[in-house]
Amino acid sequence: LISYAGQEISEKDLEILAGTVQQAEIFTLVEAIYNGDFENIVKTCRDIFIQGKNIVLFIDQIIEHCRYLILTLIADKQSSLLDEEIIQSRDQYLQQAKKFTPAILLDYIDRLVETRQKLKDVSNPRILLELALFKLIKSPGEANKESEKQSLSVPLQRADKNKTNAPEVNSPSVISDGGVKKESSFQSRLDGSIGSEV
């Protein structure tokens, strides 16, 4: 390593030798996904292959990045969680995390894990990677609607369940008996009292 980089070893040198992508490129890629920037996604994938980067490690880096964004969103301001987990680029994570919700980021992770598993079964991993990243693209409006839908799903399910379990109440004025409608006893007594008065 020293013979390769000289006396001073930088983070970039370690990334080159490990076959990983620089963190700044991951931030840029996630930003492109948020903005629906297909062109930059294609360029990033092309550069990854030209540079001979490890695709599995690249996907793992994106997954880790999404995890850090989730931690940024859920961590309490007084908590030491971010200090322990995110050592570098904390301000960048704080800024980028504002554009997402934990639900959307978890969906990203699920899709990326699925793509990672499929890599061994394809002859052209670049196309698989590009398509997987394209599928992550959602407009801010769609993302907000999905988040709201998920937040409302539990109360709606509870309401439906209560409605289903609620006992049926027959009308006090008319009930059915063998398909023939007849007046209830309450209605009969009421009619009788009115008739007597007349």
DRENDO-1510 file (C-alpha; in Angstrom, 1 decimal, always signed):
<recs>
REC; n; res; u; v; w
REC; 1; LEU; +0.0; +0.0; +0.0 .
REC; 2; ILE; +2.8; +2.4; +0.9 .
REC; 3; SER; +4.6; +1.6; -2.3 .
REC; 4; TYR; +1.4; +2.4; -4.2 .
REC; 5; ALA; +0.5; +5.7; -2.5 .
REC; 6; GLY; +3.7; +6.9; -1.1 .
REC; 7; GLN; +4.3; +7.8; +2.5 .
REC; 8; GLU; +0.8; +9.4; +2.9 .
REC; 9; ILE; -2.2; +7.2; +2.5 .
REC; 10; SER; -5.5; +9.0; +1.9 .
REC; 11; GLU; -9.1; +7.8; +2.0 .
REC; 12; LYS; -9.2; +7.9; -1.8 .
REC; 13; ASP; -6.2; +5.6; -1.9 .
REC; 14; LEU; -8.0; +3.1; +0.3 .
REC; 15; GLU; -11.2; +3.3; -1.8 .
REC; 16; ILE; -9.2; +2.7; -5.0 .
REC; 17; LEU; -7.5; -0.4; -3.6 .
REC; 18; ALA; -10.7; -1.8; -2.0 .
REC; 19; GLY; -12.7; -1.3; -5.3 .
REC; 20; THR; -15.3; +1.0; -3.6 .
REC; 21; VAL; -16.7; +4.3; -4.8 .
REC; 22; GLN; -16.0; +7.6; -3.2 .
REC; 23; GLN; -18.6; +8.8; -0.7 .
REC; 24; ALA; -19.2; +12.0; -2.6 .
REC; 25; GLU; -20.3; +9.9; -5.7 .
REC; 26; ILE; -22.8; +8.1; -3.5 .
REC; 27; PHE; -24.3; +11.4; -2.3 .
REC; 28; THR; -24.5; +12.6; -6.0 .
REC; 29; LEU; -26.2; +9.3; -7.1 .
REC; 30; VAL; -28.8; +9.4; -4.4 .
REC; 31; GLU; -29.5; +13.1; -5.3 .
REC; 32; ALA; -29.9; +12.0; -8.9 .
REC; 33; ILE; -32.4; +9.4; -7.8 .
REC; 34; TYR; -34.4; +11.9; -5.9 .
REC; 35; ASN; -34.4; +14.4; -8.7 .
REC; 36; GLY; -35.3; +11.8; -11.3 .
REC; 37; ASP; -32.1; +12.5; -13.2 .
REC; 38; PHE; -31.8; +9.5; -15.5 .
REC; 39; GLU; -28.8; +10.9; -17.4 .
REC; 40; ASN; -26.6; +11.1; -14.3 .
REC; 41; ILE; -27.6; +7.7; -13.2 .
REC; 42; VAL; -26.5; +6.2; -16.5 .
REC; 43; LYS; -23.3; +8.2; -16.4 .
REC; 44; THR; -22.5; +6.9; -12.8 .
REC; 45; CYS; -23.2; +3.3; -13.8 .
REC; 46; ARG; -21.0; +3.7; -16.9 .
REC; 47; ASP; -18.1; +5.2; -14.8 .
REC; 48; ILE; -18.4; +2.4; -12.3 .
REC; 49; PHE; -17.9; -0.2; -15.0 .
REC; 50; ILE; -15.1; +1.7; -16.8 .
REC; 51; GLN; -13.2; +2.0; -13.5 .
REC; 52; GLY; -13.7; -1.7; -12.8 .
REC; 53; LYS; -15.4; -1.2; -9.5 .
REC; 54; ASN; -16.9; -4.1; -7.6 .
REC; 55; ILE; -20.7; -3.9; -8.3 .
REC; 56; VAL; -21.7; -5.8; -5.2 .
REC; 57; LEU; -19.7; -3.4; -3.0 .
REC; 58; PHE; -21.2; -0.5; -4.9 .
REC; 59; ILE; -24.7; -1.6; -4.1 .
REC; 60; ASP; -23.6; -2.3; -0.5 .
REC; 61; GLN; -22.4; +1.3; -0.3 .
REC; 62; ILE; -25.8; +2.6; -1.4 .
REC; 63; ILE; -27.6; +0.4; +1.1 .
REC; 64; GLU; -25.3; +1.7; +3.9 .
REC; 65; HIS; -25.9; +5.2; +2.7 .
REC; 66; CYS; -29.7; +4.8; +2.9 .
REC; 67; ARG; -29.2; +3.3; +6.4 .
REC; 68; TYR; -27.3; +6.4; +7.5 .
REC; 69; LEU; -30.1; +8.6; +6.1 .
REC; 70; ILE; -32.7; +6.6; +8.1 .
REC; 71; LEU; -30.6; +7.0; +11.3 .
REC; 72; THR; -30.4; +10.7; +10.7 .
REC; 73; LEU; -34.2; +10.9; +10.4 .
REC; 74; ILE; -35.0; +8.8; +13.5 .
REC; 75; ALA; -32.2; +9.8; +15.9 .
REC; 76; ASP; -33.2; +12.2; +18.7 .
REC; 77; LYS; -31.3; +15.5; +18.7 .
REC; 78; GLN; -29.9; +14.8; +22.1 .
REC; 79; SER; -28.9; +11.2; +21.2 .
REC; 80; SER; -25.3; +10.2; +20.7 .
REC; 81; LEU; -26.4; +7.7; +18.0 .
REC; 82; LEU; -25.2; +9.9; +15.1 .
REC; 83; ASP; -21.9; +10.6; +16.8 .
REC; 84; GLU; -21.3; +6.9; +17.1 .
REC; 85; GLU; -22.6; +5.8; +13.7 .
REC; 86; ILE; -21.8; +8.6; +11.3 .
REC; 87; ILE; -18.2; +9.8; +11.6 .
REC; 88; GLN; -17.9; +11.7; +8.3 .
REC; 89; SER; -20.1; +14.0; +6.2 .
REC; 90; ARG; -22.7; +14.3; +8.9 .
REC; 91; ASP; -23.9; +17.7; +7.7 .
REC; 92; GLN; -24.4; +16.3; +4.2 .
REC; 93; TYR; -26.5; +13.4; +5.6 .
REC; 94; LEU; -28.6; +15.8; +7.6 .
REC; 95; GLN; -29.3; +17.9; +4.5 .
REC; 96; GLN; -30.1; +15.0; +2.2 .
REC; 97; ALA; -32.2; +13.1; +4.8 .
REC; 98; LYS; -34.7; +16.0; +4.7 .
REC; 99; LYS; -35.8; +14.9; +1.2 .
REC; 100; PHE; -36.8; +11.4; +2.2 .
REC; 101; THR; -38.9; +9.4; +4.7 .
REC; 102; PRO; -37.8; +6.2; +6.5 .
REC; 103; ALA; -40.5; +4.3; +4.6 .
REC; 104; ILE; -39.1; +5.4; +1.2 .
REC; 105; LEU; -35.5; +4.6; +2.2 .
REC; 106; LEU; -36.5; +1.2; +3.5 .
REC; 107; ASP; -38.1; +0.5; +0.1 .
REC; 108; TYR; -34.8; +1.5; -1.5 .
REC; 109; ILE; -32.9; -0.9; +0.6 .
REC; 110; ASP; -35.4; -3.8; -0.1 .
REC; 111; ARG; -35.0; -3.2; -3.9 .
REC; 112; LEU; -31.2; -2.9; -3.7 .
REC; 113; VAL; -30.9; -6.2; -1.7 .
REC; 114; GLU; -33.1; -7.9; -4.3 .
REC; 115; THR; -30.9; -6.5; -7.1 .
REC; 116; ARG; -27.7; -7.7; -5.3 .
REC; 117; GLN; -29.1; -11.2; -5.2 .
REC; 118; LYS; -29.9; -11.2; -8.9 .
REC; 119; LEU; -26.4; -10.1; -10.1 .
REC; 120; LYS; -25.1; -13.6; -10.1 .
REC; 121; ASP; -27.8; -14.7; -12.6 .
REC; 122; VAL; -27.3; -12.0; -15.3 .
REC; 123; SER; -24.8; -11.7; -18.1 .
REC; 124; ASN; -25.0; -7.9; -18.2 .
REC; 125; PRO; -24.9; -6.6; -14.6 .
REC; 126; ARG; -24.7; -3.0; -15.8 .
REC; 127; ILE; -28.2; -3.1; -17.4 .
REC; 128; LEU; -29.6; -4.7; -14.2 .
REC; 129; LEU; -28.0; -2.0; -12.1 .
REC; 130; GLU; -29.3; +0.8; -14.2 .
REC; 131; LEU; -32.9; -0.6; -14.3 .
REC; 132; ALA; -32.8; -1.1; -10.5 .
REC; 133; LEU; -31.7; +2.5; -9.9 .
REC; 134; PHE; -34.4; +3.8; -12.4 .
REC; 135; LYS; -37.0; +2.0; -10.3 .
REC; 136; LEU; -36.0; +3.9; -7.2 .
REC; 137; ILE; -37.0; +7.1; -8.9 .
REC; 138; LYS; -40.1; +8.7; -7.5 .
REC; 139; SER; -41.3; +12.3; -7.7 .
REC; 140; PRO; -41.6; +14.1; -4.4 .
REC; 141; GLY; -45.3; +14.2; -4.8 .
REC; 142; GLU; -45.6; +10.4; -5.3 .
REC; 143; ALA; -43.2; +9.9; -2.3 .
REC; 144; ASN; -45.3; +12.1; -0.1 .
REC; 145; LYS; -48.5; +10.3; -1.1 .
REC; 146; GLU; -47.0; +6.9; -0.4 .
REC; 147; SER; -45.8; +8.1; +3.0 .
REC; 148; GLU; -49.3; +9.5; +3.9 .
REC; 149; LYS; -50.9; +6.3; +2.6 .
REC; 150; GLN; -48.8; +4.2; +4.9 .
REC; 151; SER; -49.4; +6.4; +7.9 .
REC; 152; LEU; -53.1; +6.1; +7.4 .
REC; 153; SER; -53.3; +2.4; +6.6 .
REC; 154; VAL; -53.3; +1.2; +10.3 .
REC; 155; PRO; -56.2; +3.5; +11.4 .
REC; 156; LEU; -58.2; +2.6; +8.3 .
REC; 157; GLN; -57.7; -1.1; +9.0 .
REC; 158; ARG; -58.8; -0.7; +12.6 .
REC; 159; ALA; -61.9; +1.2; +11.4 .
REC; 160; ASP; -62.8; -1.5; +8.9 .
REC; 161; LYS; -62.3; -4.2; +11.6 .
REC; 162; ASN; -64.6; -2.4; +14.0 .
REC; 163; LYS; -67.2; -1.9; +11.3 .
REC; 164; THR; -67.1; -5.6; +10.4 .
REC; 165; ASN; -67.4; -6.7; +14.1 .
REC; 166; ALA; -70.2; -4.2; +14.9 .
REC; 167; PRO; -73.7; -6.0; +15.4 .
REC; 168; GLU; -76.4; -5.2; +12.9 .
REC; 169; VAL; -79.3; -3.1; +14.2 .
REC; 170; ASN; -82.7; -3.6; +12.6 .
REC; 171; SER; -84.9; -0.6; +12.0 .
REC; 172; PRO; -87.5; -0.1; +14.9 .
REC; 173; SER; -90.3; +0.6; +12.4 .
REC; 174; VAL; -90.0; -2.3; +9.9 .
REC; 175; ILE; -88.6; -5.8; +10.2 .
REC; 176; SER; -88.6; -8.8; +7.8 .
REC; 177; ASP; -90.4; -12.0; +8.5 .
REC; 178; GLY; -90.1; -14.7; +5.8 .
REC; 179; GLY; -89.9; -12.1; +3.1 .
REC; 180; VAL; -93.1; -10.3; +4.2 .
REC; 181; LYS; -92.7; -6.9; +5.9 .
REC; 182; LYS; -94.7; -6.3; +9.0 .
REC; 183; GLU; -94.9; -3.6; +11.6 .
REC; 184; SER; -92.9; -3.9; +14.8 .
REC; 185; SER; -94.8; -4.1; +18.1 .
REC; 186; PHE; -93.7; -0.6; +18.9 .
REC; 187; GLN; -95.3; +0.7; +15.8 .
REC; 188; SER; -98.5; -1.3; +16.4 .
REC; 189; ARG; -98.8; +0.1; +19.9 .
REC; 190; LEU; -98.3; +3.6; +18.6 .
REC; 191; ASP; -100.9; +3.2; +15.9 .
REC; 192; GLY; -103.4; +1.7; +18.5 .
REC; 193; SER; -103.0; +4.6; +20.8 .
REC; 194; ILE; -103.6; +7.1; +18.0 .
REC; 195; GLY; -106.7; +5.2; +16.9 .
REC; 196; SER; -108.2; +5.2; +20.4 .
REC; 197; GLU; -107.8; +8.9; +20.7 .
REC; 198; VAL; -109.5; +9.4; +17.3 .
</recs>
